[in-house]
């Protein structure tokens, strides 16, 4: 009888087998990471982190930064496999952080750009204004 209950309970479960060296996402639970989950729109996961040690099939030790201030041992329910490429880890910057001038933005955002033109119409601004009400300084050509 217990065998049938076990089969029914495990019917939809997938066994996740992670090994040391694998990269995983870490679920930031509110009770364990209160500072990182203060607000509703803050990220629910962080990572990827490298698995240092497999304690058993249910617990893993991760390579965490000291700023987290918690034990690096986590249950399998709190980690998900990272499916991205390792070279994607370096590309966490926006294109404007590479030292480009802000003047290049004015070339990208002109009054001919449909999204800027719609915003200007909605706010009732003219083409000659130097600063739009959106909060972005845009040099518009007449």
SULBELKA-V590649 format. One record per residue. N is the residue number from 1. RES is the residue in one small letter. NEAR is the number of other C-alpha atoms within 12 Angstrom. Layout:
N_RES_NEAR + N_RES_NEAR
This chain:
1_x_7 + 2_x_8 + 3_x_9 + 4_x_10 + 5_x_10 + 6_x_12 + 7_x_12 + 8_x_12 + 9_x_12 + 10_x_12 + 11_x_11 + 12_x_9 + 13_x_11 + 14_x_10 + 15_x_13 + 16_x_18 + 17_x_19 + 18_x_28 + 19_x_23 + 20_x_21 + 21_x_19 + 22_x_28 + 23_x_30 + 24_x_36 + 25_x_28 + 26_x_34 + 27_x_27 + 28_x_26 + 29_x_23 + 30_x_18 + 31_x_12 + 32_x_20 + 33_x_23 + 34_x_17 + 35_x_18 + 36_x_22 + 37_x_19 + 38_x_16 + 39_x_12 + 40_x_10 + 41_x_9 + 42_x_16 + 43_x_19 + 44_x_22 + 45_x_23 + 46_x_26 + 47_x_30 + 48_x_28 + 49_x_29 + 50_x_29 + 51_x_32 + 52_x_22 + 53_x_22 + 54_x_24 + 55_x_19 + 56_x_17 + 57_x_18 + 58_x_20 + 59_x_24 + 60_x_35 + 61_x_32 + 62_x_35 + 63_x_28 + 64_x_25 + 65_x_15 + 66_x_10 + 67_x_12 + 68_x_19 + 69_x_14 + 70_x_20 + 71_x_17 + 72_x_27 + 73_x_25 + 74_x_32 + 75_x_23 + 76_x_28 + 77_x_22 + 78_x_26 + 79_x_34 + 80_x_29 + 81_x_27 + 82_x_24 + 83_x_14 + 84_x_17 + 85_x_14 + 86_x_17 + 87_x_8 + 88_x_12 + 89_x_15 + 90_x_11 + 91_x_13 + 92_x_13 + 93_x_11 + 94_x_10 + 95_x_13 + 96_x_13 + 97_x_11 + 98_x_11 + 99_x_11 + 100_x_11 + 101_x_12 + 102_x_18 + 103_x_16 + 104_x_16 + 105_x_17 + 106_x_22 + 107_x_17 + 108_x_18 + 109_x_24 + 110_x_28 + 111_x_27 + 112_x_18 + 113_x_18 + 114_x_13 + 115_x_15 + 116_x_27 + 117_x_22 + 118_x_18 + 119_x_23 + 120_x_26 + 121_x_17 + 122_x_14 + 123_x_14 + 124_x_14 + 125_x_20 + 126_x_21 + 127_x_24 + 128_x_15 + 129_x_19 + 130_x_20 + 131_x_17 + 132_x_27 + 133_x_18 + 134_x_19 + 135_x_9 + 136_x_17 + 137_x_20 + 138_x_28 + 139_x_23 + 140_x_27 + 141_x_17 + 142_x_11
